[in-house]
């Protein structure tokens, strides 16, 4: 109740709408259990003295919505278990009815063998007809119930698939997350090594990202990440794999793509990001343009995933050390200098 009173007090004092989303934000804030959420709220309030509707929506999507995934899985799992229990009860009833019907048939067989008159035979047949009719109704009810269960379990399976997809998605950018990247690049490398087809990897980092956070706050930093994510979605299509690698780093896996083609793709992404103007949502202030540095590597015979990533990472750092806002691949002299300096 104390947490609830704090939450409602914050909503009143900041003159926010008393809707479930806002209550949840402030309730979690009051508990102090979600340190990143509290930090971003305190920073924003210190900077602007208020939280706009856009701020609240962004905070909720970034720090709270993905936490519900586990709860949703648990609920779907409970529904699956409940559905199975119901089916087992229906099957139990049907088995009981089958046993009763079997007993009726056995009894009727014995009675027919010893029947002496037409009336006795008629009575036995009528009893069999009633038992058969009841059995038919039981079977029909079982069939209907199993059909419903099949549809329900199919729907639940789709729900689990949707939740699974969400668990592999970065909630801020809508791209694949690190778990998704690790899974997909492993599969892509195995496939490329088996088929002999080329495979390239792009790793890129947002230039001076920390300065955006320090100058304008983490909400604006999140906006920068979303802008880069949007550029990737608009640029990368088809079988190519995009993911937020971690922090301000992103990754693109390019199957069936040689180094020269990968360089073209990388520079296209760099230009697409730089072409977008960053605007602060709460004030409309123009904050300038975002640039990225990109490292490019290509799979070699005998490579594994770690080697491919390590070379792309070295190329990325070479790009940053050589002025940023550029693309460097493992065929460039800057990469050789970077590799030598790291070994040294």
C-alpha positions as CSV (number, residue, x, y, z in Angstrom):
1,X,0.0,0.0,0.0
2,X,2.9,2.3,0.7
3,X,4.3,1.8,-2.8
4,X,0.8,2.4,-4.2
5,X,0.5,5.7,-2.3
6,X,3.9,6.8,-3.6
7,X,2.9,5.9,-7.2
8,X,-0.4,7.7,-7.0
9,X,1.3,10.7,-5.3
10,X,3.7,11.0,-8.2
11,X,0.9,10.8,-10.8
12,X,-0.9,13.6,-9.0
13,X,2.1,15.9,-8.4
14,X,3.2,15.6,-12.0
15,X,-0.3,15.9,-13.3
16,X,-0.2,12.7,-15.4
17,X,-3.1,10.6,-16.6
18,X,-4.0,7.9,-14.0
19,X,-3.9,5.0,-16.5
20,X,-2.4,1.5,-15.7
21,X,0.8,2.1,-17.7
22,X,1.7,5.2,-15.6
23,X,0.7,3.6,-12.4
24,X,2.9,0.6,-13.2
25,X,5.9,2.9,-14.0
26,X,5.6,4.7,-10.7
27,X,4.8,1.6,-8.7
28,X,8.0,0.0,-10.0
29,X,9.8,3.3,-9.3
30,X,8.6,3.3,-5.7
31,X,9.9,-0.2,-5.1
32,X,13.4,0.7,-6.4
33,X,13.8,-2.8,-7.8
34,X,14.4,-1.6,-11.4
35,X,17.5,0.6,-11.1
36,X,17.8,1.6,-14.8
37,X,14.2,2.8,-14.8
38,X,14.7,4.9,-11.7
39,X,17.9,6.4,-13.1
40,X,16.3,7.4,-16.4
41,X,13.3,9.0,-14.6
42,X,15.5,10.9,-12.1
43,X,17.7,12.1,-15.0
44,X,14.8,13.3,-17.1
45,X,13.1,15.0,-14.1
46,X,16.3,16.7,-13.1
47,X,16.8,17.9,-16.7
48,X,13.3,19.0,-17.6
49,X,11.2,18.9,-14.4
50,X,8.5,16.7,-16.0
51,X,7.9,13.6,-18.0
52,X,6.0,14.0,-21.3
53,X,3.6,11.4,-22.7
54,X,6.4,10.4,-25.2
55,X,8.8,10.0,-22.3
56,X,6.4,7.8,-20.4
57,X,5.7,5.6,-23.4
58,X,9.4,5.2,-24.1
59,X,10.3,4.4,-20.5
60,X,7.6,1.8,-20.4
61,X,8.6,0.1,-23.7
62,X,12.3,0.2,-22.8
63,X,12.3,-0.8,-19.1
64,X,9.0,-2.7,-18.4
65,X,7.2,-4.3,-21.4
66,X,9.8,-7.0,-22.1
67,X,9.7,-8.2,-18.4
68,X,6.2,-9.5,-19.1
69,X,7.5,-12.2,-21.4
70,X,8.1,-14.7,-18.6
71,X,4.7,-14.1,-17.1
72,X,3.0,-14.6,-20.5
73,X,4.9,-17.9,-21.0
74,X,3.8,-19.1,-17.6
75,X,0.2,-18.2,-18.3
76,X,0.2,-20.0,-21.7
77,X,1.9,-23.0,-20.1
78,X,-0.8,-23.1,-17.4
79,X,-3.5,-23.0,-20.1
80,X,-1.9,-25.8,-22.0
81,X,-1.7,-27.9,-18.8
82,X,-5.3,-27.1,-18.0
83,X,-6.4,-28.1,-21.5
84,X,-4.5,-31.4,-21.2
85,X,-6.2,-32.1,-17.8
86,X,-9.6,-31.5,-19.3
87,X,-8.9,-33.8,-22.2
88,X,-7.6,-36.5,-19.8
89,X,-10.9,-36.2,-17.7
90,X,-13.0,-36.6,-20.9
91,X,-10.9,-39.6,-22.0
92,X,-11.3,-41.1,-18.5
93,X,-15.1,-40.7,-18.7
94,X,-15.0,-42.2,-22.2
95,X,-12.9,-45.2,-21.1
96,X,-15.4,-45.8,-18.2
97,X,-18.2,-45.7,-20.7
98,X,-16.4,-48.1,-23.0
99,X,-15.9,-50.5,-20.1
100,X,-19.5,-50.3,-19.3
101,X,-20.5,-50.9,-22.9
102,X,-18.2,-53.9,-23.1
103,X,-19.8,-55.4,-20.0
104,X,-23.2,-54.8,-21.5
105,X,-22.1,-56.7,-24.7
106,X,-20.7,-59.6,-22.7
107,X,-23.9,-59.8,-20.6
108,X,-26.1,-59.6,-23.6
109,X,-24.2,-62.4,-25.3
110,X,-24.7,-64.6,-22.3
111,X,-28.4,-63.7,-22.0
112,X,-29.0,-64.3,-25.7
113,X,-27.5,-67.8,-25.4
114,X,-29.9,-68.7,-22.7
115,X,-33.0,-66.8,-23.9
116,X,-36.1,-68.9,-24.2
117,X,-38.7,-66.6,-25.7
118,X,-39.2,-63.9,-28.2
119,X,-39.9,-61.3,-25.4
120,X,-36.6,-62.1,-23.7
121,X,-34.7,-61.6,-26.9
122,X,-36.5,-58.3,-27.6
123,X,-35.7,-57.0,-24.1
124,X,-32.0,-57.9,-24.6
125,X,-31.9,-56.2,-28.0
126,X,-33.5,-53.0,-26.6
127,X,-31.0,-52.9,-23.8
128,X,-28.2,-53.2,-26.4
129,X,-29.7,-50.5,-28.5
130,X,-29.8,-48.1,-25.5
131,X,-26.2,-48.9,-24.6
132,X,-25.1,-48.4,-28.2
133,X,-26.9,-45.1,-28.4
134,X,-25.3,-43.9,-25.2
135,X,-21.9,-45.0,-26.5
136,X,-22.4,-43.2,-29.7
137,X,-23.3,-40.0,-27.8
138,X,-20.2,-40.4,-25.6
139,X,-18.0,-40.9,-28.7
140,X,-19.5,-37.8,-30.4
141,X,-18.9,-35.7,-27.2
142,X,-15.3,-37.0,-27.1
143,X,-14.8,-36.2,-30.8
144,X,-16.2,-32.6,-30.3
145,X,-14.0,-32.1,-27.2
146,X,-10.9,-33.3,-28.9
147,X,-11.6,-31.0,-31.9
148,X,-11.9,-28.0,-29.5
149,X,-8.8,-29.0,-27.7
150,X,-6.8,-29.4,-30.9
151,X,-7.9,-25.8,-31.9
152,X,-7.1,-24.4,-28.5
153,X,-3.7,-26.0,-28.3
154,X,-2.9,-24.8,-31.8
155,X,-3.8,-21.3,-30.8
156,X,-1.7,-21.6,-27.6
157,X,1.2,-22.9,-29.8
158,X,0.9,-19.8,-31.9
159,X,1.0,-17.6,-28.8
160,X,4.2,-19.4,-27.6
161,X,5.7,-18.8,-31.0
162,X,4.9,-15.1,-30.8
163,X,6.4,-14.9,-27.3
164,X,9.5,-16.8,-28.5
165,X,9.9,-14.3,-31.3
166,X,9.6,-11.4,-28.8
167,X,12.2,-13.1,-26.6
168,X,14.6,-12.8,-29.5
169,X,13.8,-9.2,-30.3
170,X,15.4,-6.1,-28.9
171,X,12.4,-4.1,-27.5
172,X,14.0,-0.7,-28.2
173,X,15.0,-1.0,-31.8
174,X,12.7,-3.9,-32.9
175,X,15.8,-5.7,-34.3
176,X,17.0,-9.1,-33.2
177,X,18.8,-9.1,-29.9
178,X,22.2,-10.7,-28.9
179,X,20.6,-14.1,-28.3
180,X,19.1,-14.0,-31.8
181,X,22.4,-12.9,-33.3
182,X,24.4,-15.7,-31.6
183,X,21.9,-18.3,-32.8
184,X,21.6,-17.0,-36.4
185,X,25.3,-16.3,-37.1
186,X,26.2,-19.8,-35.9
187,X,23.7,-21.3,-38.3
188,X,24.8,-19.0,-41.2
189,X,28.5,-19.9,-40.6
190,X,27.9,-23.6,-40.6
191,X,25.8,-23.3,-43.8
192,X,28.4,-21.2,-45.6
193,X,31.3,-23.5,-44.6
194,X,29.3,-26.6,-45.8
195,X,28.2,-25.0,-49.1
196,X,31.3,-23.0,-49.9
197,X,29.3,-19.9,-50.4
198,X,30.7,-16.5,-49.2
199,X,29.5,-14.9,-46.0
200,X,30.3,-11.5,-44.7
201,X,29.8,-9.8,-41.3
202,X,29.3,-6.1,-40.6
203,X,29.8,-4.8,-37.1
204,X,29.2,-1.1,-36.5
205,X,29.2,1.3,-33.6
206,X,27.4,4.7,-33.2
207,X,30.1,7.4,-33.1
208,X,30.3,9.5,-29.9
209,X,27.2,7.8,-28.5
210,X,28.2,8.6,-24.9
211,X,28.1,12.3,-25.7
212,X,24.4,12.1,-26.7
213,X,23.6,10.6,-23.4
214,X,25.7,13.1,-21.4
215,X,24.4,16.1,-23.3
216,X,20.8,15.3,-23.8
217,X,20.0,12.4,-21.5
218,X,19.4,8.6,-21.9
219,X,16.0,9.1,-23.5
220,X,17.6,10.9,-26.4
221,X,20.3,8.2,-26.5
222,X,17.5,5.7,-26.9
223,X,16.1,7.8,-29.7
224,X,19.5,7.6,-31.5
225,X,19.4,3.8,-31.1
226,X,15.9,3.6,-32.6
227,X,17.0,5.9,-35.5
228,X,19.9,3.5,-36.4
229,X,17.6,0.5,-36.0
230,X,15.1,2.1,-38.4
231,X,17.8,2.8,-40.9
232,X,18.8,-0.9,-40.8
233,X,15.2,-2.1,-41.3
234,X,14.9,0.2,-44.3
235,X,18.2,-0.9,-45.8
236,X,18.6,-4.6,-45.1
237,X,16.1,-7.0,-46.7
238,X,15.7,-10.6,-47.6
239,X,17.9,-13.3,-46.0
240,X,20.3,-10.9,-44.4
241,X,20.4,-10.9,-40.6
242,X,20.3,-7.8,-38.5
243,X,20.7,-7.5,-34.7
244,X,21.5,-5.1,-31.9
245,X,24.8,-6.6,-30.8
246,X,25.0,-4.8,-27.5
247,X,24.9,-1.2,-26.2
248,X,25.4,1.0,-29.2
249,X,26.8,-1.7,-31.4
250,X,24.9,-3.4,-34.2
251,X,25.6,-6.4,-36.5
252,X,24.6,-7.5,-40.0
253,X,25.2,-11.0,-41.3
254,X,25.3,-11.2,-45.1
255,X,24.9,-14.7,-46.5
256,X,26.1,-15.3,-50.1
257,X,27.9,-12.0,-50.0
258,X,31.6,-11.5,-50.8
259,X,33.8,-8.8,-49.3
260,X,33.4,-6.2,-52.1
261,X,29.6,-6.5,-52.0
262,X,29.6,-6.3,-48.2
263,X,31.6,-3.0,-48.4
264,X,28.9,-1.6,-50.7
265,X,26.2,-2.6,-48.3
266,X,28.1,-1.2,-45.3
267,X,28.6,2.2,-46.9
268,X,25.0,2.3,-48.0
269,X,24.0,1.8,-44.3
270,X,26.4,4.4,-43.2
271,X,25.0,7.0,-45.6
272,X,21.4,6.1,-44.7
273,X,22.1,6.7,-41.0
274,X,23.9,10.0,-41.7
275,X,21.1,11.2,-43.9
276,X,18.6,11.2,-41.0
277,X,18.3,14.3,-38.9
278,X,17.9,13.7,-35.1
279,X,15.1,15.7,-33.5
280,X,14.3,15.8,-29.8
281,X,10.7,14.6,-29.4
282,X,9.8,16.7,-26.3
283,X,11.0,20.0,-27.7
284,X,11.4,19.6,-31.4
285,X,15.0,20.7,-31.1
286,X,17.3,19.6,-34.0
287,X,20.2,17.8,-32.4
288,X,22.2,17.1,-35.6
289,X,23.1,14.0,-37.5
290,X,24.3,10.5,-36.3
291,X,27.3,8.8,-37.8
292,X,28.5,5.2,-37.5
293,X,31.8,3.4,-37.9
294,X,31.7,0.0,-39.6
295,X,34.0,-3.0,-39.6
296,X,33.7,-5.7,-42.3
297,X,35.1,-9.3,-42.4
298,X,34.5,-12.3,-44.7
299,X,34.4,-15.9,-43.7
300,X,37.6,-17.8,-44.6
301,X,38.1,-21.6,-45.0
302,X,38.7,-23.1,-41.6
303,X,37.2,-20.1,-39.8
304,X,34.7,-20.4,-37.0
305,X,32.2,-17.8,-35.7
306,X,34.6,-16.3,-33.1
307,X,37.3,-15.7,-35.7
308,X,34.9,-14.0,-38.1
309,X,33.6,-11.7,-35.3
310,X,37.1,-10.9,-34.0
311,X,38.3,-9.7,-37.4
312,X,35.1,-7.6,-37.9
313,X,35.6,-6.1,-34.4
314,X,39.2,-5.3,-35.2
315,X,38.1,-3.5,-38.4
316,X,35.5,-1.6,-36.5
317,X,38.1,-0.3,-34.0
318,X,40.4,0.6,-36.9
319,X,37.6,2.7,-38.3
320,X,37.1,4.5,-35.0
321,X,40.8,5.1,-34.5
322,X,41.1,6.5,-38.0
323,X,38.5,9.3,-37.7
324,X,35.1,7.5,-37.4
325,X,32.2,7.7,-39.9
326,X,33.9,5.3,-42.2
327,X,34.0,1.6,-43.3
328,X,37.1,-0.5,-43.0
329,X,37.5,-4.1,-44.0
330,X,40.2,-6.7,-43.4
331,X,41.8,-6.0,-46.8
332,X,42.5,-2.4,-45.8
333,X,46.0,-1.4,-44.5
334,X,44.3,0.2,-41.4
335,X,43.1,-3.3,-40.4
336,X,46.7,-4.7,-40.5
337,X,47.9,-1.8,-38.3
338,X,45.1,-2.4,-35.8
339,X,45.8,-6.2,-35.7
340,X,49.5,-5.6,-35.2
341,X,48.9,-3.0,-32.4
342,X,46.5,-5.4,-30.6
343,X,49.0,-8.2,-30.8
344,X,51.8,-6.0,-29.5
